[in-house]
């Protein structure tokens, strides 16, 4: 009678309680399965474990121990993958930060160079000490439309002493970002060369022929090449638009 009691089937109350144990066994991830499949199975297995928790006590002790072991394995895998993903993101962020630091260093160096360049230009634009030279003769410069002519004597006067031009008005470096792109006219001497050539306060002198205005100021070869010509085109920016004026020798 005692033997029959032990071998008797489980009561109907526990027939449904076996399902969580079976679900855990079916959804446990296999080591040989592909990573994506294992991940899907692992997640479904964790879900099944959560749903089975209230009735897990109905599982056999060995089955419950195996379920707990598999839960630990899955938790370790998830933690390992999350750590590796975090390290990958951190390495990428460090690389991007290194690139940004390099750009900042290069930009700082360029800014220093261009700042020194602007200071040098300002130094060159300071009028020499002493009184301003007398204005040019009335017929020294004649303009019609966008074309002006200048006498050889007037040109020779300023070619001999270019510093005289600094008394004809006030100009400062025109910056584009950190670079000197031209010379901005702040003021002009009344009846002076600049005003007679049709320049206005606010104009930005950009180039003479194809030479940037900064090269005209500094480069000896550019100065010799322009001095050998009898006609020049001055390019400037006025009110945001490009304007050209032609200067010819007569």
C-alpha positions in Angstrom: 0.0 0.0 0.0 2.9 2.3 0.8 4.6 1.5 -2.5 1.4 2.4 -4.4 1.2 5.7 -2.7 4.8 6.7 -3.8 4.3 5.7 -7.5 0.9 7.3 -7.8 0.7 10.1 -10.4 0.9 13.7 -9.2 -2.4 15.3 -8.2 -4.2 17.4 -10.9 -3.2 20.5 -8.9 0.4 20.1 -10.1 -0.2 19.1 -13.7 -0.1 22.8 -14.8 2.9 23.5 -12.5 5.2 21.4 -14.6 4.8 23.8 -17.6 7.3 26.4 -16.3 10.0 23.7 -15.8 9.4 22.5 -19.4 9.5 26.0 -20.7 12.8 26.7 -19.0 14.3 23.6 -20.5 13.1 24.4 -24.0 14.1 28.1 -24.0 17.6 27.7 -22.3 20.2 28.9 -24.8 22.5 26.3 -26.3 26.2 27.0 -26.3 26.5 25.9 -30.0 23.7 28.1 -31.2 24.6 31.3 -33.2 25.0 34.5 -31.1 21.8 36.1 -32.4 19.8 32.9 -31.7 21.4 32.5 -28.3 20.5 36.1 -27.4 16.9 35.6 -28.5 16.7 32.3 -26.6 18.3 33.8 -23.6 15.8 36.7 -23.4 12.9 34.3 -23.9 14.3 32.0 -21.2 14.6 34.9 -18.7 11.0 35.9 -19.5 9.9 32.3 -18.9 11.9 32.2 -15.7 10.1 35.4 -14.5 6.7 34.0 -15.3 7.5 30.6 -13.7 8.8 32.1 -10.5 5.5 31.7 -8.5 5.3 28.0 -9.4 9.1 27.2 -9.5 8.7 25.4 -6.3 6.8 22.8 -8.2 9.9 21.9 -10.2 12.2 19.1 -9.1 15.2 20.3 -7.0 17.6 19.3 -9.7 15.6 21.1 -12.3 15.4 24.2 -10.1 19.2 24.1 -9.6 19.8 23.8 -13.3 17.5 26.7 -14.0 19.3 28.9 -11.5 22.7 27.9 -13.1 21.5 28.8 -16.6 20.2 32.1 -15.3 23.6 32.9 -13.9 25.2 31.9 -17.2 22.9 34.2 -19.2 23.4 37.0 -16.7 27.2 36.7 -17.0 26.9 36.7 -20.9 24.7 39.8 -20.9 27.1 41.6 -18.4 30.1 40.7 -20.5 28.5 41.9 -23.8 27.4 45.2 -22.1 30.9 45.7 -20.7 32.5 45.1 -24.1 30.0 47.5 -25.8 30.8 50.1 -23.2 34.5 49.7 -23.8 34.0 50.0 -27.5 32.0 53.2 -27.1 34.7 54.6 -24.7 37.5 53.8 -27.2 35.6 55.5 -30.0 35.0 58.6 -27.8 38.7 58.7 -26.9 39.6 58.6 -30.6 37.2 61.4 -31.4 38.5 63.4 -28.5 42.0 63.0 -29.7 41.1 64.3 -33.2 39.3 67.3 -31.6 42.4 68.1 -29.5 44.5 68.0 -32.6 42.2 70.4 -34.5 42.2 72.7 -31.5 46.0 72.7 -31.4 46.3 73.4 -35.1 43.7 76.1 -34.9 45.4 77.8 -32.0 48.7 77.8 -33.9 47.1 79.3 -37.0 45.4 81.9 -34.8 48.8 82.9 -33.3 50.4 83.1 -36.7 47.5 85.2 -38.2 47.5 87.4 -35.1 51.2 88.1 -35.6 50.4 88.8 -39.3 47.7 91.3 -38.4 50.0 93.1 -35.9 52.7 93.3 -38.6 50.2 94.8 -41.1 49.0 97.3 -38.5 52.6 98.3 -37.9 53.1 98.9 -41.6 50.0 101.0 -41.9 51.0 103.5 -39.3 51.7 106.9 -40.9 55.3 108.0 -40.4 55.9 110.9 -37.9 55.8 114.4 -39.3 53.4 116.5 -41.2 51.4 115.1 -44.1 52.8 116.0 -47.5 50.9 118.5 -49.6 48.0 117.2 -51.7 48.5 116.3 -55.3 47.7 118.8 -58.0 44.2 119.2 -59.2 44.9 117.8 -62.7 47.1 114.9 -61.3 44.2 112.5 -61.2 41.2 112.5 -63.5 38.3 110.0 -63.4 35.5 109.2 -65.7 33.2 106.4 -64.6 35.2 103.5 -63.1 38.4 104.5 -64.9 40.9 107.0 -63.5 44.2 108.3 -65.0 47.2 109.5 -63.0 50.2 111.5 -64.2 53.6 109.9 -64.3 55.0 112.6 -62.0 52.4 111.8 -59.3 53.0 108.1 -59.6 56.8 108.6 -59.4 56.3 110.7 -56.2 54.5 107.9 -54.3 56.7 105.2 -55.8 59.8 107.0 -54.4 58.2 107.3 -50.9 55.2 104.9 -50.5 54.9 105.9 -46.9 53.3 109.2 -48.1 50.2 107.2 -49.0 49.6 106.5 -45.3 48.8 110.1 -44.8 46.0 109.9 -47.4 43.7 108.0 -45.1 43.3 105.5 -42.4 43.1 101.7 -43.2 43.1 98.6 -41.0 43.5 94.9 -41.8 40.2 93.3 -42.9 40.0 89.9 -41.3 38.3 86.8 -42.6 38.2 84.4 -39.7 41.8 84.6 -38.4 43.4 85.7 -41.7 44.1 89.1 -43.2 42.1 89.3 -46.5 42.4 92.9 -47.3 42.5 96.5 -46.1 39.4 98.3 -44.8 39.2 102.1 -45.4 38.2 103.9 -42.2 38.7 107.5 -43.4 40.1 109.4 -46.3 41.9 112.7 -46.6 39.7 115.3 -48.1 40.9 115.9 -51.6 43.6 113.2 -51.2 44.6 110.5 -53.6 42.1 107.9 -52.3 39.2 110.2 -52.5 40.2 111.3 -55.9 40.4 107.7 -57.1 36.8 107.1 -56.0 37.4 105.2 -52.8 34.9 105.6 -49.9 35.1 104.9 -46.2 34.0 101.3 -45.6 35.6 100.0 -48.8 37.8 96.9 -48.4 40.7 96.8 -50.8 41.3 93.2 -51.9 43.7 93.0 -54.9 45.6 94.9 -57.6 45.3 92.9 -60.8 45.7 89.3 -59.7 47.9 90.1 -56.6 46.3 90.1 -53.1 46.7 93.5 -51.5 48.8 92.0 -48.7 51.3 90.8 -51.4 51.3 94.2 -52.9 52.4 95.6 -49.5 55.1 93.0 -48.8 56.3 91.1 -51.7 59.1 92.8 -53.6 58.7 90.7 -56.8 55.0 91.6 -56.9 55.8 95.3 -56.5 58.4 95.2 -59.3 55.9 93.4 -61.6 53.2 95.9 -61.0 55.6 98.9 -61.3 56.5 97.8 -64.9 52.8 98.1 -66.0 50.9 101.2 -67.2 47.4 100.0 -66.3 46.0 98.3 -63.2 42.7 97.0 -62.0 41.9 97.6 -58.3 39.4 95.1 -56.8 37.5 96.0 -53.7 34.4 95.1 -51.8 31.7 97.8 -51.2 28.5 97.1 -49.3 29.0 93.4 -49.7 29.5 93.6 -53.6 32.6 93.3 -55.6 33.7 96.6 -57.3 36.6 97.1 -59.8 38.2 100.4 -60.6 40.8 100.9 -63.4 43.8 103.1 -62.9 45.9 104.0 -66.0 49.1 106.0 -66.4 49.1 109.1 -68.6 
